[in-house]
Amino acid sequence: MPIPFSFVRLAQLLLGLFLFGIASALMIRAGIGIAPWDVLSQGIALRSGLSFGLVTNLVGVAVLLMWLPIRQKPGLGTVLNVLLIGPSAQLGLNLLPAANGLLWQLLLFTCGLLLLAIATGLYIGARFGPGPRDGLMTGLHARSGWAIWKVRTLIEASVLVVGWWLGGNVGLGTLAFAVLIGPLCGITLPLFDRRPSTAAA
């Protein structure tokens, strides 16, 4: 059953996407390794001379085009994900200085990781459709019959290797992200889920 549109859900979606970009910027400025898709965007940005935010948008568009052969249908949240995360990440990069010293690097990365988990819970919980990367994962899972973890591992390992080859920042933070983001989102997703209650009145 479709969830009725509401401005509260839309505000939650927009806040989540904005915070997602800021969280990415925090982890980038920490300088100890970033998420696989950000490694790819950073690597492309370094090689092309384009800004990280613009590359993030372009990668999102490219991933969205990959939905066509697997017959995924984007929602409003999917489109806004492609359009808004890049600019908010670039805003964060423009405002935040690079961290100096291991303590500040760890603090900045931890804040970014926690904020990203909250942002993910917000934008997915608003239920306006998955982000382009999540939709690619679920679409390939549906078409191939492979376990979802296998599809996600294949996709993220591929973009990580390409991004690292292009010069993206792979480090202990990348490993920490891979290990911790799932459990953290397991906490935040139920907190912000806007699915209507099916409990009897």
Stockholm file with secondary structure:
# STOCKHOLM 1.0

chainA/1-201         MPIPFSFVRLAQLLLGLFLFGIASALMIRAGIGIAPWDVLSQGIALRSGLSFGLVTNLVGVAVLLMWLPIRQKPGLGTVLNVLLIGPSAQLGLNLLPAANGLLWQLLLFTCGLLLLAIATGLYIGARFGPGPRDGLMTGLHARSGWAIWKVRTLIEASVLVVGWWLGGNVGLGTLAFAVLIGPLCGITLPLFDRRPSTAAA
#=GR chainA/1-201 SS CCCCCCHHHHHHHHHHHHHHHHHHHHHHHHTSCCCHHHHHHHHHHHHHCCCHHHHHHHHHHHHHHTHHHHTCCCCHHHHHHHHHHHHHHHHHHHHCCCCCSHHHHHHHHHHHHHHHHHHHHHHHHTTSCCCHHHHHHHHHHHHHCCCHHHHHHHHHHHHHHHHHHHTCCCSHHHHHHHHHHHHHHHHHHHHHCCCCCCSCC
#=GC SS_cons         CCCCCCHHHHHHHHHHHHHHHHHHHHHHHHTSCCCHHHHHHHHHHHHHCCCHHHHHHHHHHHHHHTHHHHTCCCCHHHHHHHHHHHHHHHHHHHHCCCCCSHHHHHHHHHHHHHHHHHHHHHHHHTTSCCCHHHHHHHHHHHHHCCCHHHHHHHHHHHHHHHHHHHTCCCSHHHHHHHHHHHHHHHHHHHHHCCCCCCSCC
//
